[in-house]
Amino acid sequence: MSVLQIVIAALPFLLSLMSRTSKAIAPCLLASIFTVLLGSEPHRAAMTWCVGVLIAAVAVRERLRAI
């Protein structure tokens, strides 16, 4: 995998760092790791990446909502 692919795979984890609580960090980190590990199987990698982004998006939305 190239560096750009790894950065895109780590996007859920990076988004979860912006959340208000740390509850979303662990699942997003696992989703990012599984995305990198499943890089040879694009459909499974895309599914885990989407789940991670969904978790991170909800966490960031809750932080923005609290402001």
Kinemage of the C-alpha trace (Angstrom):
@kinemage 1
@onewidth
@group {chain A} dominant
@subgroup {mainchain}
@vectorlist {calphas} color= white
{ca met a 1} P 0.000 0.000 0.000
{ca ser a 2} L 1.171 3.501 -0.726
{ca val a 3} L 1.331 6.259 1.860
{ca leu a 4} L -1.765 7.928 0.431
{ca gln a 5} L -3.773 4.716 0.778
{ca ile a 6} L -2.672 4.309 4.381
{ca val a 7} L -3.628 7.916 5.179
{ca ile a 8} L -7.064 7.383 3.634
{ca ala a 9} L -7.436 4.132 5.572
{ca ala a 10} L -6.521 5.973 8.789
{ca leu a 11} L -9.113 8.688 8.181
{ca pro a 12} L -11.689 7.219 10.611
{ca phe a 13} L -9.104 7.181 13.385
{ca leu a 14} L -7.973 10.714 12.616
{ca leu a 15} L -11.579 11.946 12.638
{ca ser a 16} L -12.289 10.195 15.924
{ca leu a 17} L -9.444 12.142 17.554
{ca met a 18} L -11.596 15.242 17.075
{ca ser a 19} L -14.483 13.768 19.061
{ca arg a 20} L -15.424 15.013 22.504
{ca thr a 21} L -15.098 11.683 24.286
{ca ser a 22} L -12.627 8.903 23.792
{ca lys a 23} L -15.279 6.222 23.316
{ca ala a 24} L -15.052 6.363 19.519
{ca ile a 25} L -11.269 6.189 19.280
{ca ala a 26} L -10.850 2.436 19.861
{ca pro a 27} L -13.493 1.249 17.349
{ca cys a 28} L -12.209 3.682 14.735
{ca leu a 29} L -8.639 2.557 15.309
{ca leu a 30} L -9.708 -1.060 14.841
{ca ala a 31} L -11.603 -0.158 11.690
{ca ser a 32} L -8.540 1.603 10.301
{ca ile a 33} L -6.285 -1.354 11.107
{ca phe a 34} L -8.712 -3.807 9.501
{ca thr a 35} L -8.946 -1.564 6.453
{ca val a 36} L -5.184 -1.709 6.003
{ca leu a 37} L -5.088 -5.461 6.613
{ca leu a 38} L -7.942 -6.113 4.174
{ca gly a 39} L -6.432 -3.876 1.493
{ca ser a 40} L -6.067 -6.834 -0.862
{ca glu a 41} L -9.850 -7.441 -0.673
{ca pro a 42} L -11.394 -4.109 -1.735
{ca his a 43} L -15.029 -4.896 -0.888
{ca arg a 44} L -14.273 -5.922 2.686
{ca ala a 45} L -11.840 -3.049 3.174
{ca ala a 46} L -14.426 -0.561 1.925
{ca met a 47} L -17.031 -1.975 4.292
{ca thr a 48} L -14.802 -1.646 7.356
{ca trp a 49} L -13.701 1.833 6.274
{ca cys a 50} L -17.329 2.960 5.895
{ca val a 51} L -18.212 1.635 9.342
{ca gly a 52} L -15.237 3.471 10.846
{ca val a 53} L -16.124 6.724 9.101
{ca leu a 54} L -19.731 6.388 10.258
{ca ile a 55} L -18.660 5.959 13.888
{ca ala a 56} L -16.250 8.889 13.637
{ca ala a 57} L -18.809 11.109 11.924
{ca val a 58} L -21.355 10.516 14.685
{ca ala a 59} L -18.741 11.287 17.339
{ca val a 60} L -17.668 14.515 15.623
{ca arg a 61} L -21.290 15.528 15.094
{ca glu a 62} L -21.966 15.080 18.809
{ca arg a 63} L -18.984 17.271 19.613
{ca leu a 64} L -20.163 20.012 17.250
{ca arg a 65} L -23.673 19.716 18.631
{ca ala a 66} L -22.414 20.309 22.177
{ca ile a 67} L -20.753 23.570 21.213
